[in-house]
Amino acid sequence: MARLVAGIDLGGTKIATGLVDETGRVLERAVHPTRPEEGPAAVIARMIGSLEEVCGRRGLDLAALEAVAVACPGPLDPLRGVVVEAPNLRWREVDVVEPIREATGVPVYLENDANAAALGEWWAGAGQGTRHLIYVTVSTGIGGGIVIDGRIYGGAHWAAGEIGHTVAVVEDGPLCGCGRRGCLEAMASGTAIARRAVEALQAAGWREGDVPGESDARPGRR
């Protein structure tokens, strides 16, 4: 029987879970909304449910897995299995590993989502054949990962490559989820880009419900 692992990518918007064989082939996928406003326990329960879903499609129990890998926004501490602070989730000191280990009975590993993506690109994606790479991701937030000689470089406090909370606008920048103003994430993440687009449209006179190209569009509207 093939050795199978499961991977969970926990983001501020969605939980993406995959059942993967030892060659890296994704056998099953499941996607569910994160709904961080419901709190950590509800989100972790949803993560466990997604594992049951992908395994159940193959007629497997969770105990059939070799391991579970969880990719979370950070900063986090992979040795303790704890998300130290995730602004987009409003999480502080949340133990992710232990509840999933108790539910599955298999080893569970926690890694920063950008670090995991960086290693994935190095192993099977755009970074194949390289010794070192830097990976930047732009989604609900902004993250970065560093691979040196085929290994994730986490730094002294597991925060190497975390560029999202670098302050880009020193004065009067937008408020970031981390509590500071002017972070790169607050300026250029997918969420921030959508917010700034809405602000620009409102400043140009658009109203909620307006549709581009309507016959009654005001002069000068595009």
ChimeraX commands (.cxc) that place a marker at each C-alpha (Angstrom):
marker #1 position 0.00,0.00,0.00 radius 0.5
marker #1 position 1.32,3.44,-0.92 radius 0.5
marker #1 position 2.53,5.67,1.89 radius 0.5
marker #1 position 0.19,8.63,2.17 radius 0.5
marker #1 position 0.46,11.96,3.92 radius 0.5
marker #1 position -1.97,14.84,4.22 radius 0.5
marker #1 position -1.19,18.51,3.93 radius 0.5
marker #1 position -3.30,21.38,5.24 radius 0.5
marker #1 position -2.77,24.94,4.07 radius 0.5
marker #1 position -4.46,27.24,6.56 radius 0.5
marker #1 position -5.03,30.75,5.26 radius 0.5
marker #1 position -7.00,33.75,6.39 radius 0.5
marker #1 position -9.70,32.99,3.79 radius 0.5
marker #1 position -9.69,29.24,3.18 radius 0.5
marker #1 position -8.46,25.86,4.38 radius 0.5
marker #1 position -7.01,23.79,1.53 radius 0.5
marker #1 position -6.32,20.13,2.29 radius 0.5
marker #1 position -4.70,17.48,0.13 radius 0.5
marker #1 position -4.09,13.74,0.34 radius 0.5
marker #1 position -0.67,13.13,-1.21 radius 0.5
marker #1 position 1.37,10.06,-2.09 radius 0.5
marker #1 position 5.12,9.72,-1.57 radius 0.5
marker #1 position 5.89,11.00,-5.07 radius 0.5
marker #1 position 4.07,14.28,-4.35 radius 0.5
marker #1 position 1.00,13.40,-6.42 radius 0.5
marker #1 position -2.19,14.95,-5.00 radius 0.5
marker #1 position -4.87,12.25,-4.84 radius 0.5
marker #1 position -7.70,14.17,-3.20 radius 0.5
marker #1 position -8.43,17.82,-2.41 radius 0.5
marker #1 position -10.86,19.66,-0.16 radius 0.5
marker #1 position -11.38,23.38,0.32 radius 0.5
marker #1 position -13.37,24.99,3.13 radius 0.5
marker #1 position -13.75,28.57,4.38 radius 0.5
marker #1 position -11.56,29.41,7.36 radius 0.5
marker #1 position -14.03,31.70,9.20 radius 0.5
marker #1 position -11.43,32.88,11.73 radius 0.5
marker #1 position -14.07,34.97,13.50 radius 0.5
marker #1 position -15.41,31.70,14.97 radius 0.5
marker #1 position -12.21,31.21,16.98 radius 0.5
marker #1 position -9.28,28.77,16.92 radius 0.5
marker #1 position -11.18,25.72,18.19 radius 0.5
marker #1 position -13.76,25.95,15.40 radius 0.5
marker #1 position -11.10,26.46,12.75 radius 0.5
marker #1 position -9.04,23.50,13.97 radius 0.5
marker #1 position -12.18,21.34,14.04 radius 0.5
marker #1 position -12.78,22.33,10.41 radius 0.5
marker #1 position -9.20,21.36,9.58 radius 0.5
marker #1 position -9.70,17.93,11.12 radius 0.5
marker #1 position -12.98,17.57,9.24 radius 0.5
marker #1 position -11.18,18.29,5.97 radius 0.5
marker #1 position -8.70,15.51,6.75 radius 0.5
marker #1 position -11.58,13.10,7.35 radius 0.5
marker #1 position -13.11,14.21,4.06 radius 0.5
marker #1 position -10.07,13.55,1.85 radius 0.5
marker #1 position -9.30,10.24,3.57 radius 0.5
marker #1 position -12.94,9.15,3.49 radius 0.5
marker #1 position -13.06,9.51,-0.29 radius 0.5
marker #1 position -10.45,6.75,-0.47 radius 0.5
marker #1 position -12.12,4.65,2.21 radius 0.5
marker #1 position -9.32,5.34,4.68 radius 0.5
marker #1 position -9.22,6.10,8.37 radius 0.5
marker #1 position -7.04,8.96,9.58 radius 0.5
marker #1 position -4.73,6.40,11.18 radius 0.5
marker #1 position -3.78,5.21,7.67 radius 0.5
marker #1 position -1.77,8.40,7.17 radius 0.5
marker #1 position 1.98,8.43,7.67 radius 0.5
marker #1 position 1.86,12.02,8.88 radius 0.5
marker #1 position 0.05,15.36,8.59 radius 0.5
marker #1 position 1.81,18.56,7.60 radius 0.5
marker #1 position 0.17,21.86,8.52 radius 0.5
marker #1 position 1.17,25.13,6.85 radius 0.5
marker #1 position 0.04,28.21,8.78 radius 0.5
marker #1 position 0.65,31.94,8.63 radius 0.5
marker #1 position 3.10,33.06,11.24 radius 0.5
marker #1 position 5.18,33.85,13.11 radius 0.5
marker #1 position 5.05,30.39,14.64 radius 0.5
marker #1 position 7.19,27.93,16.56 radius 0.5
marker #1 position 7.39,24.58,14.74 radius 0.5
marker #1 position 9.17,22.91,17.66 radius 0.5
marker #1 position 6.28,23.60,20.04 radius 0.5
marker #1 position 3.64,23.27,17.29 radius 0.5
marker #1 position 2.26,26.69,18.22 radius 0.5
marker #1 position 1.15,29.64,16.09 radius 0.5
marker #1 position 2.74,32.52,18.00 radius 0.5
marker #1 position 0.87,35.30,16.22 radius 0.5
marker #1 position -1.15,35.28,13.01 radius 0.5
marker #1 position -2.74,38.73,12.45 radius 0.5
marker #1 position -5.08,37.59,9.67 radius 0.5
marker #1 position -6.47,34.87,11.94 radius 0.5
marker #1 position -6.36,36.98,15.13 radius 0.5
marker #1 position -4.45,34.10,16.75 radius 0.5
marker #1 position -1.88,34.32,19.54 radius 0.5
marker #1 position -0.16,31.30,21.11 radius 0.5
marker #1 position -2.51,28.74,19.54 radius 0.5
marker #1 position -1.47,25.09,19.73 radius 0.5
marker #1 position -2.36,23.65,16.33 radius 0.5
marker #1 position -0.39,20.40,16.41 radius 0.5
marker #1 position -1.71,18.70,19.56 radius 0.5
marker #1 position -5.45,18.70,18.68 radius 0.5
marker #1 position -4.74,17.31,15.22 radius 0.5
marker #1 position -2.33,14.71,16.64 radius 0.5
marker #1 position -4.98,13.60,19.13 radius 0.5
marker #1 position -7.59,13.31,16.36 radius 0.5
marker #1 position -5.39,11.37,13.94 radius 0.5
marker #1 position -2.95,9.43,16.09 radius 0.5
marker #1 position -0.13,10.17,13.63 radius 0.5
marker #1 position 2.82,12.59,13.65 radius 0.5
marker #1 position 1.84,16.19,12.88 radius 0.5
marker #1 position 4.30,18.83,11.69 radius 0.5
marker #1 position 3.80,22.60,11.64 radius 0.5
marker #1 position 5.55,24.97,9.25 radius 0.5
marker #1 position 5.11,28.55,8.12 radius 0.5
marker #1 position 2.96,28.57,4.97 radius 0.5
marker #1 position 5.42,30.62,2.90 radius 0.5
marker #1 position 8.31,28.39,4.01 radius 0.5
marker #1 position 6.35,25.28,3.02 radius 0.5
marker #1 position 5.51,26.81,-0.36 radius 0.5
marker #1 position 9.16,27.78,-0.88 radius 0.5
marker #1 position 10.29,24.22,-0.21 radius 0.5
marker #1 position 7.57,22.89,-2.51 radius 0.5
marker #1 position 8.76,25.12,-5.34 radius 0.5
marker #1 position 12.35,24.02,-4.70 radius 0.5
marker #1 position 11.38,20.34,-4.76 radius 0.5
marker #1 position 8.76,20.16,-7.51 radius 0.5
marker #1 position 8.14,23.62,-8.98 radius 0.5
marker #1 position 9.86,26.66,-10.40 radius 0.5
marker #1 position 12.90,26.23,-8.18 radius 0.5
marker #1 position 13.86,22.73,-9.31 radius 0.5
marker #1 position 17.59,22.44,-9.91 radius 0.5
marker #1 position 18.52,25.44,-7.75 radius 0.5
marker #1 position 20.55,25.41,-4.54 radius 0.5
marker #1 position 18.96,28.46,-2.98 radius 0.5
marker #1 position 15.78,30.44,-3.52 radius 0.5
marker #1 position 13.61,33.15,-2.01 radius 0.5
marker #1 position 9.85,32.79,-2.36 radius 0.5
marker #1 position 7.29,35.58,-1.95 radius 0.5
marker #1 position 3.56,34.96,-1.70 radius 0.5
marker #1 position 0.78,37.53,-2.04 radius 0.5
marker #1 position -2.69,36.44,-0.94 radius 0.5
marker #1 position -4.78,37.43,2.10 radius 0.5
marker #1 position -1.43,38.53,3.50 radius 0.5
marker #1 position 2.15,38.72,2.25 radius 0.5
marker #1 position 4.75,36.16,3.24 radius 0.5
marker #1 position 8.21,34.98,2.27 radius 0.5
marker #1 position 10.31,31.85,2.57 radius 0.5
marker #1 position 14.02,31.14,2.15 radius 0.5
marker #1 position 15.58,27.84,1.05 radius 0.5
marker #1 position 19.35,27.41,1.39 radius 0.5
marker #1 position 20.99,24.23,0.09 radius 0.5
marker #1 position 17.61,22.52,-0.05 radius 0.5
marker #1 position 16.61,23.31,3.53 radius 0.5
marker #1 position 14.22,25.89,4.93 radius 0.5
marker #1 position 16.04,28.70,6.66 radius 0.5
marker #1 position 13.92,29.74,9.64 radius 0.5
marker #1 position 16.29,32.12,11.38 radius 0.5
marker #1 position 16.84,32.48,15.11 radius 0.5
marker #1 position 13.14,32.93,15.86 radius 0.5
marker #1 position 11.53,31.11,12.91 radius 0.5
marker #1 position 10.68,34.42,11.22 radius 0.5
marker #1 position 13.29,34.64,8.43 radius 0.5
marker #1 position 11.75,35.81,5.16 radius 0.5
marker #1 position 8.65,37.25,6.85 radius 0.5
marker #1 position 8.52,40.45,4.81 radius 0.5
marker #1 position 4.80,41.16,5.19 radius 0.5
marker #1 position 5.19,43.24,8.32 radius 0.5
marker #1 position 8.08,45.33,7.09 radius 0.5
marker #1 position 6.93,48.94,7.47 radius 0.5
marker #1 position 6.67,50.45,3.98 radius 0.5
marker #1 position 4.88,53.72,4.86 radius 0.5
marker #1 position 6.24,55.32,7.99 radius 0.5
marker #1 position 3.68,58.11,8.41 radius 0.5
marker #1 position -0.11,57.77,8.12 radius 0.5
marker #1 position -0.01,54.29,6.60 radius 0.5
marker #1 position -3.10,52.05,6.70 radius 0.5
marker #1 position -3.70,50.03,9.84 radius 0.5
marker #1 position -2.40,46.46,9.59 radius 0.5
marker #1 position -3.85,43.41,11.28 radius 0.5
marker #1 position -0.73,43.23,13.46 radius 0.5
marker #1 position -1.67,46.57,15.04 radius 0.5
marker #1 position 0.98,48.70,13.36 radius 0.5
marker #1 position 0.52,51.10,10.45 radius 0.5
marker #1 position 2.06,51.05,7.00 radius 0.5
marker #1 position 3.14,47.40,6.82 radius 0.5
marker #1 position 3.78,46.01,3.35 radius 0.5
marker #1 position 0.89,43.59,3.94 radius 0.5
marker #1 position -1.48,46.47,4.67 radius 0.5
marker #1 position -0.40,48.14,1.42 radius 0.5
marker #1 position -0.01,45.38,-1.15 radius 0.5
marker #1 position -1.66,42.09,-0.09 radius 0.5
marker #1 position -4.63,40.80,-2.07 radius 0.5
marker #1 position -6.92,42.08,0.68 radius 0.5
marker #1 position -5.25,45.50,0.64 radius 0.5
marker #1 position -5.38,45.76,-3.16 radius 0.5
marker #1 position -9.12,45.04,-3.11 radius 0.5
marker #1 position -9.64,47.62,-0.35 radius 0.5
marker #1 position -7.68,50.27,-2.21 radius 0.5
marker #1 position -9.63,49.55,-5.42 radius 0.5
marker #1 position -12.92,50.10,-3.61 radius 0.5
marker #1 position -11.59,53.32,-2.07 radius 0.5
marker #1 position -10.49,54.58,-5.51 radius 0.5
marker #1 position -13.88,53.78,-7.04 radius 0.5
marker #1 position -15.72,55.50,-4.20 radius 0.5
marker #1 position -13.50,58.56,-4.58 radius 0.5
marker #1 position -14.41,58.62,-8.29 radius 0.5
marker #1 position -18.12,58.66,-7.49 radius 0.5
marker #1 position -19.05,55.02,-7.80 radius 0.5
marker #1 position -21.79,53.65,-5.57 radius 0.5
marker #1 position -22.31,50.11,-4.35 radius 0.5
marker #1 position -24.25,48.22,-7.01 radius 0.5
marker #1 position -22.99,50.31,-9.94 radius 0.5
marker #1 position -22.09,48.22,-13.00 radius 0.5
marker #1 position -19.53,49.40,-15.58 radius 0.5
marker #1 position -21.12,50.00,-18.98 radius 0.5
marker #1 position -24.62,50.77,-17.71 radius 0.5
marker #1 position -26.56,52.97,-20.13 radius 0.5
marker #1 position -27.17,55.55,-17.43 radius 0.5
marker #1 position -23.48,55.90,-16.57 radius 0.5
marker #1 position -22.46,59.44,-15.81 radius 0.5
marker #1 position -20.17,61.28,-18.27 radius 0.5
marker #1 position -16.54,60.47,-17.79 radius 0.5
marker #1 position -17.12,57.15,-15.99 radius 0.5
marker #1 position -15.13,54.16,-17.22 radius 0.5
marker link #1:1,2 radius 0.2
marker link #1:2,3 radius 0.2
marker link #1:3,4 radius 0.2
marker link #1:4,5 radius 0.2
marker link #1:5,6 radius 0.2
marker link #1:6,7 radius 0.2
marker link #1:7,8 radius 0.2
marker link #1:8,9 radius 0.2
marker link #1:9,10 radius 0.2
marker link #1:10,11 radius 0.2
marker link #1:11,12 radius 0.2
marker link #1:12,13 radius 0.2
marker link #1:13,14 radius 0.2
marker link #1:14,15 radius 0.2
marker link #1:15,16 radius 0.2
marker link #1:16,17 radius 0.2
marker link #1:17,18 radius 0.2
marker link #1:18,19 radius 0.2
marker link #1:19,20 radius 0.2
marker link #1:20,21 radius 0.2
marker link #1:21,22 radius 0.2
marker link #1:22,23 radius 0.2
marker link #1:23,24 radius 0.2
marker link #1:24,25 radius 0.2
marker link #1:25,26 radius 0.2
marker link #1:26,27 radius 0.2
marker link #1:27,28 radius 0.2
marker link #1:28,29 radius 0.2
marker link #1:29,30 radius 0.2
marker link #1:30,31 radius 0.2
marker link #1:31,32 radius 0.2
marker link #1:32,33 radius 0.2
marker link #1:33,34 radius 0.2
marker link #1:34,35 radius 0.2
marker link #1:35,36 radius 0.2
marker link #1:36,37 radius 0.2
marker link #1:37,38 radius 0.2
marker link #1:38,39 radius 0.2
marker link #1:39,40 radius 0.2
marker link #1:40,41 radius 0.2
marker link #1:41,42 radius 0.2
marker link #1:42,43 radius 0.2
marker link #1:43,44 radius 0.2
marker link #1:44,45 radius 0.2
marker link #1:45,46 radius 0.2
marker link #1:46,47 radius 0.2
marker link #1:47,48 radius 0.2
marker link #1:48,49 radius 0.2
marker link #1:49,50 radius 0.2
marker link #1:50,51 radius 0.2
marker link #1:51,52 radius 0.2
marker link #1:52,53 radius 0.2
marker link #1:53,54 radius 0.2
marker link #1:54,55 radius 0.2
marker link #1:55,56 radius 0.2
marker link #1:56,57 radius 0.2
marker link #1:57,58 radius 0.2
marker link #1:58,59 radius 0.2
marker link #1:59,60 radius 0.2
marker link #1:60,61 radius 0.2
marker link #1:61,62 radius 0.2
marker link #1:62,63 radius 0.2
marker link #1:63,64 radius 0.2
marker link #1:64,65 radius 0.2
marker link #1:65,66 radius 0.2
marker link #1:66,67 radius 0.2
marker link #1:67,68 radius 0.2
marker link #1:68,69 radius 0.2
marker link #1:69,70 radius 0.2
marker link #1:70,71 radius 0.2
marker link #1:71,72 radius 0.2
marker link #1:72,73 radius 0.2
marker link #1:73,74 radius 0.2
marker link #1:74,75 radius 0.2
marker link #1:75,76 radius 0.2
marker link #1:76,77 radius 0.2
marker link #1:77,78 radius 0.2
marker link #1:78,79 radius 0.2
marker link #1:79,80 radius 0.2
marker link #1:80,81 radius 0.2
marker link #1:81,82 radius 0.2
marker link #1:82,83 radius 0.2
marker link #1:83,84 radius 0.2
marker link #1:84,85 radius 0.2
marker link #1:85,86 radius 0.2
marker link #1:86,87 radius 0.2
marker link #1:87,88 radius 0.2
marker link #1:88,89 radius 0.2
marker link #1:89,90 radius 0.2
marker link #1:90,91 radius 0.2
marker link #1:91,92 radius 0.2
marker link #1:92,93 radius 0.2
marker link #1:93,94 radius 0.2
marker link #1:94,95 radius 0.2
marker link #1:95,96 radius 0.2
marker link #1:96,97 radius 0.2
marker link #1:97,98 radius 0.2
marker link #1:98,99 radius 0.2
marker link #1:99,100 radius 0.2
marker link #1:100,101 radius 0.2
marker link #1:101,102 radius 0.2
marker link #1:102,103 radius 0.2
marker link #1:103,104 radius 0.2
marker link #1:104,105 radius 0.2
marker link #1:105,106 radius 0.2
marker link #1:106,107 radius 0.2
marker link #1:107,108 radius 0.2
marker link #1:108,109 radius 0.2
marker link #1:109,110 radius 0.2
marker link #1:110,111 radius 0.2
marker link #1:111,112 radius 0.2
marker link #1:112,113 radius 0.2
marker link #1:113,114 radius 0.2
marker link #1:114,115 radius 0.2
marker link #1:115,116 radius 0.2
marker link #1:116,117 radius 0.2
marker link #1:117,118 radius 0.2
marker link #1:118,119 radius 0.2
marker link #1:119,120 radius 0.2
marker link #1:120,121 radius 0.2
marker link #1:121,122 radius 0.2
marker link #1:122,123 radius 0.2
marker link #1:123,124 radius 0.2
marker link #1:124,125 radius 0.2
marker link #1:125,126 radius 0.2
marker link #1:126,127 radius 0.2
marker link #1:127,128 radius 0.2
marker link #1:128,129 radius 0.2
marker link #1:129,130 radius 0.2
marker link #1:130,131 radius 0.2
marker link #1:131,132 radius 0.2
marker link #1:132,133 radius 0.2
marker link #1:133,134 radius 0.2
marker link #1:134,135 radius 0.2
marker link #1:135,136 radius 0.2
marker link #1:136,137 radius 0.2
marker link #1:137,138 radius 0.2
marker link #1:138,139 radius 0.2
marker link #1:139,140 radius 0.2
marker link #1:140,141 radius 0.2
marker link #1:141,142 radius 0.2
marker link #1:142,143 radius 0.2
marker link #1:143,144 radius 0.2
marker link #1:144,145 radius 0.2
marker link #1:145,146 radius 0.2
marker link #1:146,147 radius 0.2
marker link #1:147,148 radius 0.2
marker link #1:148,149 radius 0.2
marker link #1:149,150 radius 0.2
marker link #1:150,151 radius 0.2
marker link #1:151,152 radius 0.2
marker link #1:152,153 radius 0.2
marker link #1:153,154 radius 0.2
marker link #1:154,155 radius 0.2
marker link #1:155,156 radius 0.2
marker link #1:156,157 radius 0.2
marker link #1:157,158 radius 0.2
marker link #1:158,159 radius 0.2
marker link #1:159,160 radius 0.2
marker link #1:160,161 radius 0.2
marker link #1:161,162 radius 0.2
marker link #1:162,163 radius 0.2
marker link #1:163,164 radius 0.2
marker link #1:164,165 radius 0.2
marker link #1:165,166 radius 0.2
marker link #1:166,167 radius 0.2
marker link #1:167,168 radius 0.2
marker link #1:168,169 radius 0.2
marker link #1:169,170 radius 0.2
marker link #1:170,171 radius 0.2
marker link #1:171,172 radius 0.2
marker link #1:172,173 radius 0.2
marker link #1:173,174 radius 0.2
marker link #1:174,175 radius 0.2
marker link #1:175,176 radius 0.2
marker link #1:176,177 radius 0.2
marker link #1:177,178 radius 0.2
marker link #1:178,179 radius 0.2
marker link #1:179,180 radius 0.2
marker link #1:180,181 radius 0.2
marker link #1:181,182 radius 0.2
marker link #1:182,183 radius 0.2
marker link #1:183,184 radius 0.2
marker link #1:184,185 radius 0.2
marker link #1:185,186 radius 0.2
marker link #1:186,187 radius 0.2
marker link #1:187,188 radius 0.2
marker link #1:188,189 radius 0.2
marker link #1:189,190 radius 0.2
marker link #1:190,191 radius 0.2
marker link #1:191,192 radius 0.2
marker link #1:192,193 radius 0.2
marker link #1:193,194 radius 0.2
marker link #1:194,195 radius 0.2
marker link #1:195,196 radius 0.2
marker link #1:196,197 radius 0.2
marker link #1:197,198 radius 0.2
marker link #1:198,199 radius 0.2
marker link #1:199,200 radius 0.2
marker link #1:200,201 radius 0.2
marker link #1:201,202 radius 0.2
marker link #1:202,203 radius 0.2
marker link #1:203,204 radius 0.2
marker link #1:204,205 radius 0.2
marker link #1:205,206 radius 0.2
marker link #1:206,207 radius 0.2
marker link #1:207,208 radius 0.2
marker link #1:208,209 radius 0.2
marker link #1:209,210 radius 0.2
marker link #1:210,211 radius 0.2
marker link #1:211,212 radius 0.2
marker link #1:212,213 radius 0.2
marker link #1:213,214 radius 0.2
marker link #1:214,215 radius 0.2
marker link #1:215,216 radius 0.2
marker link #1:216,217 radius 0.2
marker link #1:217,218 radius 0.2
marker link #1:218,219 radius 0.2
marker link #1:219,220 radius 0.2
marker link #1:220,221 radius 0.2
marker link #1:221,222 radius 0.2
view
